Amino acid sequence: MMASVRCLSQRIRLGTLHTQTTNRTARTTSSQVRRVASATLPHPFHGVQTSSASPAPSPAVGEPLHPPPPPPPPHRFPAGPGDRGSRDIRSTPPPSSSSRKDRIREARPFSDFLTDTFDRQHDYLRISVTERCNLRCLYCMPEEGVPLSPQRELLTTPEIVLLSSVFVSQGVTKIRLTGGEPTVRRDIVPLMQQIGELRAHGLRELCLTTNGLSLHRKLDAMVEAGLTGVNLSLDTLDQWQYQLMTRRAGFSAVQKTIDRIFELNRAGAGIKFKINCVVMRGVNDREILPFVEMTREKDVEVRFIEYMPFDGNKWSKGKMFSYQEMLDLIRSRYPDLQREAGHKNDTSKTYQVPGFVGKLGFVTSMTHNFCGTCNRLRITSDGNLKVCLFGNAEVSVRDILRKVNGGEPIDEEVFELLRQAAVDSTKQASPPGHPPPLLAPSSEELLNVIGMAVKRKKEKHAGLGELEHMKNRPMILIDPLATFRRHHHIGFLAPPSTTLAKQVPAPLSGFLIPGSDSISARAQLRLFSSTARQPSRDGQDEGDKSPKLTHVSSSGAAHMVSISDKTPTKRVATAKCTVYFSDPTALKLIKENQIKKGDVLGVARIAGIMAAKRTPDLIPLCHPIALTHAEVELAAVDANIEDGTSGKNKGGAIEITATVSCDGKTGVEMEALTAASAAALTVYDMCKAVDKAMVIEGLRVVLKDGGKSGRWEMP
């Protein structure tokens, strides 16, 4: 152990931050200056040792001359669930302030590493702390979940703290923890406590994005750790619709979290509380007005988010309910809705109904992007830096960080060795009552890689019409390359155990350059079909033959197509159809679960899945296939929908979507069609006593993927 400490001592130093800027261009603005770390320190880690008074963050021009007021006394919050009594929620006291003149004299330009070529300064970092989630939201991930990365590929708690430290040292003032669902991480509270200590070094906001399912049990401890903001994802205020959209029960637990946040805020916690609602046409667009009404007496900002495309979320333009449509709907009930002034880096457009306590926000990524003022960077749970949510270029900071530990994950024991070695190297420690030194990587390679990634950030992401056709990871996973590694066995991709640092020469170790002959560029090739075109037995390319019926022999007799020579690939197919009602009675009873035969949507979903598995028994020439996944979704659609047969439909409809997949030699289009058909027939059977004039129509395949023909989608 002592030998390890001595070895690490030679590679680590603790001292005052230097301010040379030989490796970066000074960039000073009148509105924002920061204290930054030097890029020239030769050691893998450095510490910021505080002296008799910790330096306060540099002031913005126009700040009042007097020092900030002393911290308020701790609030005594009412006991939460499981608490025996009230608790003191204390915030870490701010460092001692010096005169404004001294702070201006010591001020440094905002880090050039975090400034892109469009002069956007990135002081907001989002960190995904887990891939796991306890819900299965329709727009986010498939019902069975997603393949998870091996544990050693994920960032450890010390690594997250170290990366947070280096970004704070470069000027980041806001950190948001995301997932997956961050509250399912077992050590989320200790992690937040360690990140919260960075407030002494310039961090101002520590926020959380959550589904709220288990937050009420941890919220008090998180506030003590320094939590300043909560964004809670909630797409409906109806408990039954919640279960349909999340595929899980738990609405009452979310309500407990919301109530506890309001309770803590009444006691003075000051949590910035926002509710994020992804609006999907025909699914939850009728929830917009109830959410607006929620802001009448509740101090909360409800943010309506345009439905965005991510891998596996079945996005379509028809499902997207646009910002303008939301505004028109709200103004039909609240005509005096007013636009509020916002911060230049806000992702949402803020409105308020006069007299209401809360506010409304609109996140318009699809119709009105806000790229020009973007100040956000993202770190994925497996350690990739992502400069744009919709971009597919990433850079590994995990591999560079782990070089100090021989490429192995940095655990608590190694982190303590690093910290102790840094202190022992100069025999310095934090004086009593002062914050601990900032232990942050200062590797030139790490800073250069971060800086080059930021410099390559585009002016704006693709717009509507392009974005939905771009390859991007599922929303739950912020790592498309890892997704390729898990789902596609391709010879030229490195195995998961191979680090990118060994494949890309310095100083671009781990940097995936879009458009170059790199791993990233190769991984972005069209990988929908992995079967090469094979010549037929008569020597002619099968692709050149004229179309013919595959299930008819040369003599005209029906026969089953041979698939013995085909290569197994991943196959996916999606089919749709719609059940239209002649009057609103049936749809109303379905929503209220009052149909005498029982839960229509639940039974129809099971019927569709069972039918998909029995397709070969129903369609004579279909091959028996071992399905890997079958999913049937049923969405209630309100009245006045075009039914294509009798003008305006007056009774509403049930829209059915069936998705089936397998790893095999033939497609699953028939299985998807059979699943959608059976689900529709089940709806008809269970509702025919109420509505005998129902119409089933529109049965079609809308997506087919896999095999030598690749991907096809219905326009």
BELJO-V176271 format. One record per helix or strand of 2 or more residues. SS is the DSSP state (H for helix, E for strand). FROM is the first residue (numbers start at 0). LEN is the number of residues. If there is no record, write none. Layout:
BEGIN
SS FROM LEN
SS FROM LEN
END
This chain:
BEGIN
H 1 8
E 44 4
E 74 3
E 86 3
H 99 7
H 111 3
E 123 5
H 150 3
H 156 13
E 173 5
H 181 3
H 187 14
E 204 6
H 214 3
H 218 7
E 228 5
H 238 8
H 250 16
E 271 9
H 284 10
E 300 6
H 316 3
H 322 11
E 337 2
E 347 5
E 358 5
H 370 3
E 375 4
E 383 3
E 394 2
H 397 8
H 411 15
E 437 4
H 443 12
H 466 3
H 479 8
H 499 3
H 518 5
H 541 3
E 568 12
H 584 7
H 599 14
H 614 4
E 626 11
E 652 12
H 668 19
E 694 11
E 711 2
END
